[in-house]
Amino acid sequence: MKRTAVAVTTVALLLPLAGCGGEAGAGAGSTVTITVGYQSKTINTVTAGTLLRSLGSFEKELNALGDGTTYKVDWQDYATGAPITAQMTAGKIDIGSMGDFPLLINAARGSRLGRPTHLVSVTGYNLRGGLNTIVTPPDSKLGSLDDLRGKKVSTSIGSAADGTLVRALQRAGIDPDKGIEKLNQQPSVGASALSAGSADALSQFVAWPGLLAYQGKAKALYDGAALNLPTFHGVTAREDFAKKRPAVLEAFLKAQATATDYLHDHPVAAAEKVAKATGLPAEVVYLYNGAHGIATFGPALKPQLISALKKDVSVLKSAKLIGDVDVDAFVDDQYVKKALGSSAYAGQLAASPAPAASEVWPKGSTETRTYDSPSALLRYVSAHRASARAAYVPDATTGTRWFADRAVWVADGDALLPFVTAATARAYIAKHSGARTISYADALGRAS
C-alpha cells in the first residue's frame, strides 16, 4: 500500500494564514494542508498541541493513512482560545484546542456564522476546578476575596479563569461587574500589570499562576478548586472539515491518545519536552502535568465535564458573551470513539484521577519520589535541601497541588498541613483548636 508523505510547516504567531486544510486539495495525488490551532503555554492542552507536536504523533498517523495524499501540518500557536475561534469560523483553522469557556464561545460563534464546530475530545481537566487561580503580588495585604472590593483585577474576559473569578466573587457576595474594576488583558499583559502594581490581583488559567508563584512574583489568593466545579480543556473541530476528512480527524485523535500515553508513561520527560518548546520552567509544567499534577489527562468526553459545560453557559450569557448554546449538539464523540476503539473509550470514561500525593523531583533525576504525607516529604527535603529540584504538596482541603515552599503551612498537633491560600488555612484553623500557621522553614524543622 502506498504510504503518504508528510511535510511540516511552522507558521509564526500572528502571521497571515494560508493553505488551510478545509480548502486545499482533494483526492489521491493532491496536497492537503491541515491547520491546527493550539496554545503552547496553556499547558493542559499539550496532548493536542505542544507535546503532540514535539513527538510528531500526528504526522506519523497521517503517514499511515495510505490514501495517496500528501499532507502538510500547519501549526498555529496562540495565547488564548479567542483567535483560534476567529480563524476556525473563517475557515482557516481545522482543529483547535482551548478551555471550557472559550469552547462555548467557539460553539456559539460557529453556530451563529453558519460554520458549526464540535467538541471532539478532552485534553486536561480537574474535577474540582483547580486549573484556575487568583493571585496577588507577594507582598499584598489582600487576604480574601472580600478584600478585592473596589480593586483592579486582571483577567481574560471569556476565559475559564474569568469564569472562576465571576463565580468566586458571586459566592463571596460581590457583584463581578460593579464590585471590582475588571481589566481585560492577555495573560502575559496581566502578569506584567501585577508586577508593575497596575493590577491588584490576577485571575488566570494554567500555567500563569504557578509560574508567577514559582518566580516569587505572586502568591495565591483563591484556589479555583474551592468552587468544586469541574474545569477542562478540549479539542474542537470544524463540522465541514470533520465530515470531509473524518480519517484525518481520527488520525489527530489517535495522535492525541499517543501523546497522552507518553505523558502518563514518561511524566518527567514530557515536562522537559514542553518546557523546552515553551520556555516555561519544567518545574512549573510538572506542577500541572506531572504524575500527581493538578491536571488529569484523557481524551474521553466524561459526563461530569459535559454537565459542567452546560452550567458554564449561564455565566457567559450573563456577561452577554454568548446566547443560547445547545451543548448536546456541540459535543460529538463519534470520532474519538472510533479512534480509540469502543472498549478503550469506555475504560477511559470510567477512569478516575490519580489520588493527590506529595512528590519531590531530585536534581539530575529523571524520576520523582512520592510520599504518602506532606510530613514525610518535608523530612526528605529537610535532609536533602541542596538536591531537591522541586517539591509539591496537595492542599489539605482541596487537594490542589502547589509548590511546598510557596504553600501556607499549618501545624495541628503533630500534623503538618499545606494549603494553597492563606484563606483556606484560616478556615481550617477556625475549626481546629490549637492549629496555627507556621513558616515553611519551621515546617521543615519540625519534620526533621
N, C-alpha and C positions, 0 to 999 in steps of 0.2 A: 504494500500500500504506500502510495506517495505521501511523504511527510511534508507538512507545511513549514515554511521558513519564517522566522520571526525576527523583525528588526525593531529595535527600541529607540525611540526618540525622546529626548528630555527637553521640555519647553519651560523656560524660566517663568517664574511667577509674574503675572500681570502682562505678559507679552501677548500680542494678538493670537487668537486660536485659529487653527486651520486644519483642514483634512480630518474632520471629526467623523467618528465611526458611523453615525446614522446616515451619512450622506456619501461615504466613499466606497465605490466599487461594489460589485456583486458577481457571484459565480466563480467557478473554477478558473484559475489563472489570473485572477484580479488581485489587487492590493487593497486591503481594508484597514483603516486606522480606527482603533478602539481608544477612546479618550476616557481616562479615569481621573476624576477629581478627588483629591484627598487632602488631609490636614496633617502634615508631618509632625507638628508639635502638639496636636491633640492626640496624645499617645494611647488613648483607649480605642483608636481606630487603626492601630498599626497592623492588625491582621488583614486589613483591607487596603492598607496603604504602605507605610514606611517599611515594615518588616517584610510584607509580601513582596514589595518591590525589590528589596535587597536580596531576597532569596531567589528571585527570578521565577517564582512559582507560576505566575500567570503565563509568562512566555512559554514555559515548559508545557503547560496544559494546552496552549494554542498550537504548539508544535505537534502535539499528539492528536489533533483533530483529523489530520489527514484528508482534508476536503479540497486540496489543490489551491487554496487561497493563501496568499502571503499576508500575514497580519503584522501591523505595526502598533505598538502600545505607546500612547502619548500621555505621560503622567503630568497632571496639573496640580501644583501644591498651593494651598490657600490657608489663611489664618483662621477662618471661620467657615460655617456652612453656607452663609448667605450668598457669596459669589458663586459657589458651586451650584446652588439652586438657580441663580440667574442664568448661568451658562447651560444648565440642563434644559430649562424651559425655552431657551433659544435654540435648542437642538445641537448644542456644541459640546456637551459632555454626555457620555452614555451611562456611566456608572459613577456614583458618588458616595461618600461616607460622611456622616455628621451626627450630632447629638439628637436627643429625642425632640426637643422643642424645635430646632431647625428642620427636623424631619416633617413635622406637622406643617410648617410654613412651606416646605417643599411640596407636600401633598396638596395644600390649598392653592398655591400658585399654579402648579401644574394643571389642576382641575379647572381653575378659572381661565387659563390661557388656552385650554384645549390641548395641552401636551401632558397628559397624565403620567404620573410616576408611581412606583410601587416600592414599598419596603420589602426587601427580599432576604435579608439576614441581619443578625446582630453581631457586633464585634465584641466590645467590652461592656459590662454592666455592674451595678451594685444595687442589691435589692433594698437597701436602706436609704440610698441617696448620697453615699459618701464620696462621690466623684466631684462634688462641687463644694467649695468652701468660701467663707467670707473672712478676709484677713485685714489687719490693720498694721501700721508701722510698728516696729518692735518696742518703741518707747511710748506708744499711745496709751492714754489714760482711759480709753473706751474699754469697758469690761463686759458689756452685754448688748444685745440688740436694742434695748431701750435707750442706750446711750447714743444710738445712731440718729435719733430725732433731730431734724434740722441740719444734719451733716451731709457732706458731699460723698456720695458712694459711686464708684466707677463700676460699670458692668457693660456687657454687650447686649443691648436690648434684643429680645427674641431668642437669646441663647438659653441653654439649660441652666447656666449659672444665674441668669436673670430670673428664671422661673424659681430657683431656690431662694433668691433674695426676696421676691414677691411673696412667696408662701411663708417664709420665715417672718417677715415683717407683719404679715396679716395675723399670724399666730401670736405675735407679740402685741397685737392691738395697734399697730402703726399703719396708716394709710400709705401704701407703697408709691402713690402718685403725689401726695401732698406732705407726707411726714418726713421725707428726705429730699435732698436735691440729687437726682439721679443723673450721672454723667454717662452718656452713651459713647463708649470708647472700645477700640480694639484691645485685646488682652495686653499686648506689649505697651500700648499707649497708657492704659490704665496702670500698669506696673510702674511705668515712669512717673505718672502722676502721683502715685502713692509715695514713691521715694522722694519726689520733689515737694511733697506737702500740699499739693493742689487737690488731692483727694484724701478724705479721712479714712476711707475703707475701700476695699476692692472685693467684689464678688465675681469669681471666675471658675472656669472648669479646668480640668487637668491639662497640662501639668503645672500651671502657673502658681497656684497656692503652695504646692510642695516645693517648687523651685525657689520661690521667694523666701520661704521658711528656711530651706537648706542654705541659702545665701546669707541668712541673717538679716534680710530686708523686710521681713514681715513675721507676724505671729497670728495664729488662728483665733478669730473671734467667735465664729459659728461653724460647727461641723454639719454639713448637709445631711448626714445620717440621722441627725436629731429629728428630721421630718418623718423618718421611717417610711419613705415613699421611693419605689424603685426609680432609678435613672439609668439610661443606657445610651450607647451609640450604635448606629446601624448602617446598613448599605441600602441605597435606593437606586433604582434603575428606571430609565425612561420606558414607558409601556411599548412605544413603537419599536424601540431598539430590541427589547426583550422578545417581542413577537417575531421580529425579522431575523434575529440571530440568537435563538434560545440556546444553541450549543455553546456559543461564546460566553453567554451569561453563566451557564452551568460550569464552564471551564474556569471562570473567575471564582465561582463559589467553591469549586474543588481546590483551587489555589489558596483561597482563604482558609479552608479546612487544613491544608498542609501547613500554612503559616501558624495556625492555631496550635496544631500538634507540636510544631517546632518550639513555640513559646512555652508550652507545657513541659516538654521534654528537656529543653535547654534554656531555662529562665534567665540565667546569668548571661549566657552568650547572646540571647535575644535582647537583653537590656543593653549590652555593649554595642550590638549592631544598630539599635535605634539611637543610642547616644551618638555614635559616630555619624549617622546620617542627619541628625537634627541639631547637633551641638549642645544638647541638653546633658547635664551630668548623668552618668549611668546610675548613680545612687538615687537620683530623683525618678528616673524611669523605673527602677526596680521597686521603689515605694509603691507605685501604682500597678505595675505589670508583673511583679515578681511572683514567686510560688505561693506566697500568702499575701499578695498585694491587695490594694483597695478594690481593684477591678477583677472580675471573673470573666474569662473569655470563652465564648462558644457561639456558633452561628445560629442556634435554634431560636425561633421566634416564640419564646416562652409566654404562656397565657398571662402570667403576672406582669410581664413587661408591656404586653398589649393593653392590658387593663389600665396600667399606669398611663400609657399614652392617651387613652380616652379621657382620663382625668385631667391631662395637661391641656386639652382643648379649651376648657373654660378659662384657664389662666390667659392664654393667648387671645381669646375672644374679648375678654375684659380689657385687654390692652389695645384692642382694635387692630391687632396684627393679622388676624385671620377671621373668616366667617365660620360657618359650619364645616366640619370635616368628617367624611364617612371613613372612620378608621378601619372598619372591617373591609371596605373596598380597597383601601390603600395597602393593606397587608396582603402579600401574595407569597405563600410558602412553597408553591409547586416547584420552583427551580432549585431551591436548596434541598428539598426532599429528594429530588431526582439526583442532584449532585452527590449527596451523601449516602443515599440509599435509605429506604423506609426504616429498616431496623436500627441503623446507626442514628438516624434522626430522632427516632423515638427514645433511644437511650440518652441523647443529649437533652431532650425535653425533660426527662426525669432526673437528670444530674443536678446535684446540689453544690453550691460554692464550697470551697475548702474552708475548714474552720480557721478562725483567726489564730495567729501564733506569733510569738516573739522570735526574732530572727537577727542573726549577725552575719555580715558579709566581711570576712577577714581580708586584709590587704594581700594582693598577689594570688588570691584563690579563685578558682572557677566554680567553687561550691560554697554554699552558705551553711550555717549551723542554726538549727531550730531548737527552741526551748519551750517547755510546757508552761512557763510562767515568766512574767516580767522580772521577778526577783532572781530567777536562775540566769536570765540574760544579763542582768546587772552584775552578778557575780563574775561572769565570764569577762565582761567589758572591764570591770574593775581590775582584773588580773592581767588583761591584755590591752591596756589603753592605747598603746602605740601601734598595735597591729589590727585594730578594728576599723575597717574602711567605712562601714555604716552599720547602725543598729536600729532596728524597727520594733515597735511595740503596739499592740492593739488597745484602743481606748477601752477602759474598763466598763463603760456604759454602752457605747455604740458599736464597738468592735472595729472602728476605723483605724487603720494602721497609720502611725506617724513616726517621725524620727525620735529616737529615745531622748536625745539631748535637746529637742525642741518641745517635748511633751511637758505638761503640767503634772508634777508628781505629788501624790498624797500618801502619807503614812497612816495606816489604820491598824494599830497594834503591830503585829509582825509583818503584815501585808504591805507591799509597796505597789501602788496602783497608778498607772499612767492615764492621762486624759489629753485629748487634742486641744481643748479650750479651758480657760480658767472658769468660765461659766458652768461648764459641766462638772468640773471639780468641786465648785462651790455647792452645786446641787447635791452632789454625793455627800459632802461634809455635813450639810444641813440635816441629813438623815442618819448620820452615823456619829454618835457621840464619841469624842476623843480623836476623831480623824482630823488631820491638819495638813496643809500644804507644806512641802519641803522642796529644797532646790535639787537639781539633778546631781550636783556634787554630793549633797547629803545622802541622796538615794544610793549613789554608788558606794559611799562609805558605810551605810547601814547594811548593804547587801554583802559587802566583803567581810 
